[in-house]
Amino acid sequence: MNRILIVAEHDGSRLNPAIAKCVTCARGIPDAEITVAVFAADPSAVAADAAAVAGVDRVVTVTHPIHANALAAAIAPQLTELAAAYTHVFGPSTTFGKDLMPRVAALLEAPQVSDLMAVESATRFRRPIYASNAITTVETVAGSKVVATIRIASFEAAGVSVAPAPIEATTVAALPATHTRFISVSSARSDRPDLQTAAKVVSGGRALASADNFGILFKLADKMGAAVGASRAAVDAGYAANDMQVGQTGKIIAPELYLAFGISGAIQHLTGIKDAKTIVAINKDPEAPIFEVADIGLVGDLFQVVPELERLLG
Amino acid sequence: MKRILVAIKRVVDYNVRIRVKPDGSGVITDGVKMSINPFDEIALEEALRLKEKGIVEEVLAVSIGPADCQQQLRTALAMGADRAILVQTDAVIEPLDAARIFRALCERESPLLAILGKQAIDDDCSQTGQMLAALWGRPQATFASKVEINGEVARVTREVDAGLETIEVDLPAVITTDLRLNEPRYVKLPDIMKAKKKPLDTLEPGALGVTPVERLKPVKFEPPPVRSKGVMVKDTQELIDALRRKGLA
């Protein structure tokens, strides 16, 4: 029996959709029993979400006021204590999971498989290295717990369960560290779909030439029901917010459709979009490397194509 | 003396196109250009700026790996680090052992901050800083885009999926750097000459009580799957037709 503990990422009221993908990954491990752990100030809504994910056998909750905001230093000692009864401890390869899981792995003296993209057995996994220019298969040594961050672009979300899993409140002896304090978070909240889970993404590069010009992509995205992304060059230039960055060091996404406007296609950007089902590239430069990976390419001026698309899609 | 410890990893330069060895035993690193991991350069730059603001007196650059890592440490000294330590080993060092080595050095050197890159661009693990913080029993502020030191605490803005998060951590602490924290300075020729006189000590992991252990065995390496060649369309109308055929518009 492989006992798998998945730590829930959430915003206090909803379970992050990345967790349903971690569950799919965990179900790929033979003879798996899956538990989702929710650390929250008030876990009830998030626990109910987690209990409804198909494949989840059990949800455990740890309630503490410090968990009103997710802090790795607060969660890690408690998650480590819970992990004693499990063979595998998984988190999503989001900034939440990337921050937390290595801290847990170190406390467990266990190796971590970062960006786990495929399960070959309970101890053998595949993961990308060198900005996804190589894939390595790794095997954990016998007797070791396996800690992993799950590359969510590699897995479909598990569906909704007909019979929700049981939810158990639990207590742990380990106290959350208090040397780390949450101050604030600023995010451009919008009604647009979330970049990491959107089915369609419209993305812009340095060729947009200004933050104002990004407005034309937002208009097109709203018409298509798409999220908006950006290349590192566009973010570095200040045309787009940091949370819009797609690529090796930004978000790695797998939408049905990715529309790249004025993005040249640097290796680190392509890393972030390799799992998109259909990549469309619009670029003035016919030699742009993005055309090598595009399913549909159009050599043209984005300032002409974007308004035309918006009109013709009407 | 107040100091900052900075981790410097020797990696294949980011401009090199990586190729997997035909027998799948690794990637080709013979004869390719090696550099400081770009995120570690940002870590060093931040440490140097904190020294220039008078917050610390010394910047200590540490690398772990073969003798050739001295090249990257010399570059770090030329950028402005005051001294360097190479923990020399030809063994493969997994993040947990790297963290153990840094922990031992943190206990010996008692830095105000340990600053590391948020990930190395070779294995893309993004683990060592967080593991160091756990083993050292100190706070971590990962993916930093802004760092302010106020007495006994650091206020750090972090690049997170939702946007920008600000946290406050008690010192000493571990910080890992994101891309937009700063732009590293260029090394000037006279500084390269001066760096040759700066101290660079070498010691073995065993001297820090660490024996590297293999916990994750690499089984094989493969090139990534190649996407099949797409089609080119002439104008926006053709693009929409192509999208409609795929049911995407």
Interface residues (C-beta under 8 A of the other chain):
Chain A: D11 L71 A72 A73 A76 T94 T95 F96 K98 D99 L100 M101 P102 R103 V104 A105 A106 L107 E109 A110 P111 Q112 V113 S114 D115 R124 P128 I129 Y130 A131 S132 N133 A134 I135 T136 T137 V138 E139 T140 V141 S144 A177 H179 T180 R181 F182 I183 S184 V185 S186 S187 A188 Q196 K200 M224 R232 V235 D236 A241 N242 D243 Q248 T249 K251 E256 L257 I267 Q268 K274 T278 I279 V280 I282 F291 V293 A294 D295 I296 G297 L298 V299 G300 Q304 V305 E308 L309 L312 L313
Chain B: V12 Y14 R17 I18 V20 V27 E94 P95 L96 A99 K118 Q119 I121 D122 D123 D124 C125 S126 Q127 T128 G129 Q130 M131 L132 A133 A134 L135 R138 P139 Q140 A141 T142 F143 S145 R155 R158 E159 V160 D161 A162 G163 L164 E165 T166 I167 E168 V169 D170 A173 D178 L179 R180 E214 R215 L216 K217 P218 V219 K220 F221 E222 P223 P224 R227 G230 V231 M232 V233 K234 D235 T236 Q237 E238 L239 I240 A242 L243 K246 L248 A249
